[in-house]
Amino acid sequence: MRVLVGTTNPGKLREIRHILGEVPGITWLTPHDVPCPEVPETGPTFAANARLKAQTIAIATGYATLAEDSGLAVDALGGAPGVRSARYAGDPPDPAANNRKLLAALAGATDRRAHFRTVAALALPDGRVWTAEGVLEGTIAEAPRGHGGFGYDPLFIPAGERRTLAEMSPAEKDAISHRRRALEGLRPVLAALGEDG
């Protein structure tokens, strides 16, 4: 079975393909292989956005589609930036501006607890949809550190770590990430679909 990974974000695409790797019976496609529509993230939750993207792309292309929505929620900011994580500092998305805005919002804050959340959705053109969620708890650093990853990775320190995600190797990050946890939740569905062809 061919499964389209419904993202044009190169960082997410790399992580998804690295995390899931080879799934017997599944051939991975990307938007470079199959043109797919841009789907505005208009949902109020990560789950709503993931489902919307996966279903819209699956229906438009005729391919099973894996999509996800992720973001950062900071306790001291009432869960912000949340579903607006990519556009926290405005449009178009600007990760450096998002990080600056987040640090400014947390200036002087003693509670720097936060978590990353990913909801992954797998949709078939016939309307069936499966979802899985992953969460990574941590804190926000006082300043950006590291050069790896993308988005808020230079600011996010996973629980039990001293390094930010951007200071970790891609393999170290992928081993603990919220995205891995969500995608692994869909692995049994992908395996079953791969067996069915």
N, C-alpha and C positions, 0 to 999 in steps of 0.2 A: 504494500500500500504506500502511496505517496502522501507525505504530510508536509504541508507548507508551514514554515516558521514565519508567522505574521508579524515581523518587525523589520524596520529599516534602520534601527539603532545598531551600529556596528558592535558596540560593547555588549549589548544584550545578545545579539546574534552569536557572537563568539562564545559567550558563556553558555548559552543554551546548547549549542552544538557540542561544546566540550563536556558539559555535564551529562547530557544524554548519550553522547557517543553513538555507537552502533546499537541499534535495536533490531533484532532479527525480523526480516520481512518489511521493514520500514525504510523507504528512501526519502531522505530529507530534501526539500525544495526551499528556496528562499525567494524573496521578491526580485532578485536578480534573474531567477529562472522563470518566474510566473508573475506578470504584472498584477498587482492587487491594489485595491482602493486604499487611500488614506482614510482612516476612521477616526473622527474626532472623539476624544475622551470626554464625553459629556456626562458620564454616570456619576452618581454621588459616592460610590465606593470602588475600591480596587476590583472587587468581584464583578460589579456591574460593567466596568470598563473592559475587563478581560473577556467576559462573555460577549459583550457587544462587538469587540474587535474580532474574536474568533468566529462568531456566527456570521457577521457581515462579510468577512473575507471568504469563508467557506462557501457561502451562497453565491457570491460574486464570481469565484474562480472554479467552483466545482470540486475543489480539493479539501480533504480533511485539513483543518488549520489549527495550529498550536499558537496561542497568543497569551500574553500576560500583561498585567499591570502591576507596577511596583512603586513604592514610595517610602519616604521617611516620615515618621511621626515622633515628635518631640514632646515629652510630657509637660515641660514648663510652658509650652506654646499651645496647650490644649489640643495636641495631636497634629498641629501644622508642621510642615507644609502639606502633609497628607496627599490626597489625590492630585493636588496642584504641585507636587514636588518638582517635576521637570520645568514648570513655568512659574516657580515661586517668585522670581524677580521680574516676571513679565514675559511677553512674547517678543521675539522668538526665544526658545529655550537657550539659556546661557549658564552652564554649570558653574563657572567662576563667579558670576553675579549671584547665583543662588547661594553659593557657599558664603560669600561676603554678607548677603542679607541675613542668612542664618546666624552667623557669628555676631552681627550687630544686634539681632533680636535677643541673643543670649548673653550679651555683654553684662557682666556682673552677676549672672545667674549661678546659684550654687547647685541647683538641680539640673543636671545635664543628661538625665536618662532619656533614651530614645530607642526606637526599634525600626528596623526595615521590615516591610511586609510585601510579599509577592502573592498574587493570586494568578495561577496559570489555568487556562481554559483550553480544552480540546473540543472542537466542534466538527461535526460531519455535515455535509451538504443536506442530509435528510432531516436535520434539525436536532439530532442528539448532541448533548453537551455534557462534558465532565469537567469538574473544577477541583483544584487542590490548592492549599494555602501553605506558605512558609513564613516564619518569623525569625528574625535575628535580633536579640536584645543587645544593648550596649549603651555607650555614652558618646557625647559630642566633645571632641578635643577643643582646646583653647585656640588653636591655629591649625591650618592645613599642614599635613605631614605625608610625605611619600609621593611617588610619581606614577604608581600603577592604578589600575581600575579606571573608574569614570564616575561622574556625578558627585555624590556626597562622600565617596570613598576616602578622600583625604582627611575628612573630619570624623569619620565613624570608627570608634574603638569597640570591637565586639567584647561582650562580657567575658571576663577571664583573660583578656589580652591586654598588652601594653601598647601594641602597634595598631595603627589605623589599618583599614582594609587596603589602602593605597600603599602601605609599607609591606604588604604581604605579596608573595608570588601569586600568580593566577591560580595555581593548583591549591595553595593554602586557602585562598579566599573561596574558591569554588567548593572546597571540602566542607565549609561551615555555613555557606551563604543561605539566605532566605530563598533565593532563586532555586538553589539545589533542593531544598526541602520541598518546595512546591512542585518542581518538576519530577522529583522522585515519587511524589504522590500520584502522578499520572503514568508512571512507568508501567504498572500492571495493565492499564487500559491500552497503552501503546503496544505492549507485548501481545495482548489478546487480539488486537486489530491486525498486527503483523502476522499472527498465525492464521487468521481468517483470510488474509490476502486482500 
